[in-house]
Amino acid sequence: MKNLRLTEIAVRLREIRSDWYGEQGAQFFADGLGIPLRTWLNYESGIVVPGEIVLKIIDMTHVNPRWLLTGQGAKFDR
């Protein structure tokens, strides 16, 4: 169950990145978060994302935290 949830969150992370920077925009997204590209790609593959990074993602993109966690509700707050 935990791995499935991580995979679902990873899919939503990829979706957010794609919405903001397109399919080839992983480097730009990682730069915006101040993390290495490899680290971001790990998050997109289902590695646990530290809370500090989740908060940065929410702040940077205005993604709805409920949607990020569960996939329910509006994707973006604004």
C-alpha positions in Angstrom: 0.0 0.0 0.0 2.8 2.5 0.9 4.7 1.8 -2.3 1.5 2.3 -4.3 0.8 5.6 -2.6 4.4 6.8 -3.4 4.0 5.8 -7.0 0.7 7.7 -7.2 2.4 10.8 -5.7 5.3 10.4 -8.1 2.8 10.4 -11.0 1.3 13.6 -9.7 4.7 15.2 -9.2 5.5 14.5 -12.9 2.2 16.0 -13.9 2.9 19.2 -12.0 6.4 19.5 -13.5 4.9 18.9 -16.9 2.2 21.5 -16.4 4.8 24.1 -15.4 7.8 23.2 -17.7 6.7 20.6 -20.2 7.9 17.1 -20.7 11.5 18.1 -21.0 11.5 20.6 -18.1 12.8 18.5 -15.2 16.0 20.5 -15.0 14.1 23.7 -14.8 11.8 22.4 -12.1 14.8 21.0 -10.1 16.5 24.4 -10.4 13.5 26.1 -9.1 13.5 23.9 -6.1 17.3 24.3 -5.6 18.0 20.6 -5.9 20.0 18.5 -8.3 18.2 17.0 -11.4 19.0 13.5 -10.3 17.3 14.1 -7.0 14.2 15.4 -8.7 14.1 12.4 -11.1 14.3 10.1 -8.0 11.2 11.8 -6.6 9.4 11.3 -9.9 10.3 7.6 -9.8 8.7 7.2 -6.3 11.5 7.9 -3.8 10.2 9.6 -0.7 10.1 13.4 -1.0 11.3 15.2 2.2 8.7 17.5 3.8 10.8 20.6 3.1 10.7 19.8 -0.6 7.0 19.2 -0.6 6.5 22.6 1.0 8.7 24.2 -1.6 6.7 22.5 -4.4 3.4 23.7 -2.9 4.8 27.3 -2.5 6.4 27.3 -6.0 3.4 25.9 -7.9 0.4 26.6 -5.7 -0.6 22.9 -6.0 -3.4 21.9 -3.7 -1.8 19.8 -1.0 -4.9 17.5 -0.8 -4.6 16.8 -4.6 -0.9 16.1 -4.3 -1.5 13.6 -1.5 -4.7 12.0 -2.7 -5.4 13.0 -6.3 -8.8 14.5 -5.1 -10.0 18.0 -5.5 -8.7 20.8 -7.6 -5.1 20.5 -8.7 -4.1 24.1 -8.1 -5.3 26.5 -5.4 -4.9 29.5 -7.7 
